[in-house]
Amino acid sequence: MCRIAGVIDKKAYPDQLRQDVQQMCDVMRHGGPDDEGFYTDEAGGLGFGHRRLALIDLTAGGHQPMFGPEEKLVITFNGEIYNFPELKKELSAAGYPFHTQSDTEVILAAYQAWGVNGFRKLNGMFAFALYDRSKQFSYLVRDQSGIKPLYYAIQNHRLIFSSEVKAFKETCYPFIENKHWKMYFLAFGHIPQPFTTLQDVFSLKPAHYLKWDHQQQLHEIISFEQSPPSPSVTSSLQAAADLGKSLEAAVHRHLIADAPIGVFLSGGIDSSIITLLANQHTGKHLQSLSVNFTDQAFSEEKYQKIITAKTSGIHRTYLVEAQDFDADFEKIMGAMDQPTNDGINSWFVNKYAKENGLKAVLSGVGADELLGGYPSFSRMKIINILKKIPRFLLRLCNRLPSEKLKRIYYLSYRNPIGEYLFLRGFFTPETIARILNIEKKEIDQLFENFPIDEEINALSGAERISWLETRIFMQNQLLKDTDFMSMSHGVEVRVPFLDQHFLETINSIATPQRFPAEKKGLLIQAFKKILPEAIWKRPKMGFSFPLQQWFIQGEQITNEQIYADHDFARHLMERFKSGKIHWSKAFALYQVCKKG
C-alpha cells in the first residue's frame, strides 16, 4: 500500500519533471511514510514517483519504482496482490528469475509473461503505472473493484497521474476547478467517478487500463473485466457452503503481511464474521479494535464483547467523545482528498490502528452491497411502480412537503442514475439550484446525461440495486473515503468481501439464493455455526457517530460568516441548528460554502 504519481511529457525539462513528481509525492507523504523513490527517463520525458508503506518484503528489495530484467520494465505500484505466491510459483516454473520477496516483482513478471492479459490474473487491490521501455508504451492499471484510487489528466500530449487529486495542483501545469463538482456533491454526497473537483482530471474506471503510446503521444482506455459466468448454483445449501468456504479462503489470503495486521470490529454481522475467521488463522496473535461512545444509542460494545469472548487475541476498544472530535476536526478535513459526507468514522478507527502499531486492518466493506443488506433492496418494487407515473407528474413531486418525497422527482430522469438519487440522493435539484444560485434546468441536464454503464439496463430487481449500491455508493463513497482516511494515518484497509475469487463465488449463485427474503440471509446461513445468534438477530445499525449533536454543540460548521454570501444555505443551516436537517446535509453545505 503506497502512493504513486507520475508525468509523461516529452516537452518537459528534466529538472522540472523531477520537481513536479517530487512535489506530488511530498503532498502524499502520509500514505507512504516508510520510503520514497523516483525514476526519470529524460529521453522519453517520463517521471515516476513512489511513496512506500511497507507491508510485504520490508527490506530494500521492495523499493520502488522497481525494474524488470535489464531495466526494460519500470513500475510504481500501490496496493497488494493476494495471489502473488501462486503466481510467483507459476512464473518461477516458467523460468522467471525472482530477486525479491515482494508482490510488486510478480506484477512485472506477469506482464513479461502474458502482456496486458496478465492484469486480469491479479487478485488484489491495485493501482499501478508500468513503463515498457522496449515497446514505448506506458500503462495505468486499476483493480477490478476500484478499491485503490488512480486519477489521470491528459492535456496537450502529456499524461499526469496520481493516487490523490490534490497532487495535481502541485505540478507546474494549470488545473482549474470543475464547475460541476458542487452539483454532483450536493446530489450524491460524494463526487462520482469519473469526475473530480478538477476539470480534466478523471478517475480511471475499475478493471480498466490506460495505454499511452510514447511515440504517437496518444492513449486508449481498455477494459480487462471478465464477464461473470451465468449463475449455476440454485441450491441454498450449496450456495451457503460455497460462500462460507470462499470467504474463509479470502480472509486467509488477506492476512498475508510481513508487518502487524488487525481487524476492525464494529459488532455488526460483517465485521464479526471477518473477525471470527481471522481468529481461526491467527489465534492469539489477532489484534482487533473497536470504537464506542458514551451515548448508548450509538454504542455497539455489548455486541463487540460477544465476539471478542470467542477470540483469543488482543482486543482494544476506544471511547470517542465530543472533545476528541472538536480537537481533530481540522485534521479530518485536511485528510479529505475530495469533499465527502462520510469518512469521519474511518478517520478515527484508523487513527487508533496507527497508535497500536498496526499497518493493515481487515474491514467488512462490501457485504451489504453484494448480499442485500441495505433497505434499498426492498424498494425496487416501489421504484418500478413510481416510474410508471407520467413524467410530468413525477416532475411535480418537487412541490411535495417532505424532503424524502421530493426525491421522487429524480425518477423523472430517463437515466438510471435517477434511481440511485431517489434511493440515496441528498438534496433535490430545486434545492441545489437555490443553494448554488443557478438554474434548475442546468442540474437536470447534467444528471440526465450522466455517463453510466449500459450493463445496468440488463438488470432488474435485487441485482439492479446491488449494481447501483456497488458501482456508485461503495466505489465512490465507502472505498474512496476509506482509502484517503486510512492512508492519512499510513494504514492499509483490506476488504476480503471484494476478493476476486469470492466475487466469482457470489456471481455463481442464482438470484433467489443470493438475495433471500432475510437481509443478508445467505451470509448468515453460511456462518450460523460460528456466528452467535445475538449478532445475526440484532437490528441493523450502521457504523455511525453522534455527529448531529457534536456539530451543533461544537459549532465547527455553523459559523454564520461561512454563509455570508449564501442566503439559502444560511437558512438551511438555521434549520439544522433547530434539529430539522440531518448533520450530513449540513456538513455538505459547509464544504460547498467554506472558502479555502
ABEGO torsion letter per residue (X at the ends): XBBBBBBBBAABBAAAAAAAAAAAAAAAAAABAABBBBBBBAAAGBBBBBBBBBABGABAAABOBBBBBGGABBBBBBEBBAAAAAAAAAAAAAGBBBABABAAAAAAAAAAAAEAAAAAABBEBBBBBBBBAAAGBBBBBBBAAGABBBBBBBBGGBBBBBABAAAAAABABBBBBBAAAAAAAAAAGBBBOABBABBGBBBBBBGBBBBBBAAAGBBBBBBABBBBBBBABABAAAAAAAAAAAAAAAAAAAABBABBBBBBBAGBAAAAAAAAAAAAAAEAABBBBBBBBABAAABAAAAAAAAAAABABBBBBBBBBAAAAAAAAAAAAAABABBBABGAAAAAAAAAAAAAGBABBBBABGAAAAAGABAAAAAAAAAAAAAABBAAAAAAAAABABAAAAAAAAAABABAAAAAAAAABBBBAAAAAAAAGBBAAAAAAAAAABBBBAAAAABBEAAAAAAAAAAAAAAAAAAAAAAAAAAAAGBBBBBAAABAAAAAAAAABBAAAABBABBGAAAAAAAAAABBAAAAABBBBBBBBBAAAAAAAAGAAABAAAAAABAAAAAAAAAAAAGABBAAAAAAAAAAABBX
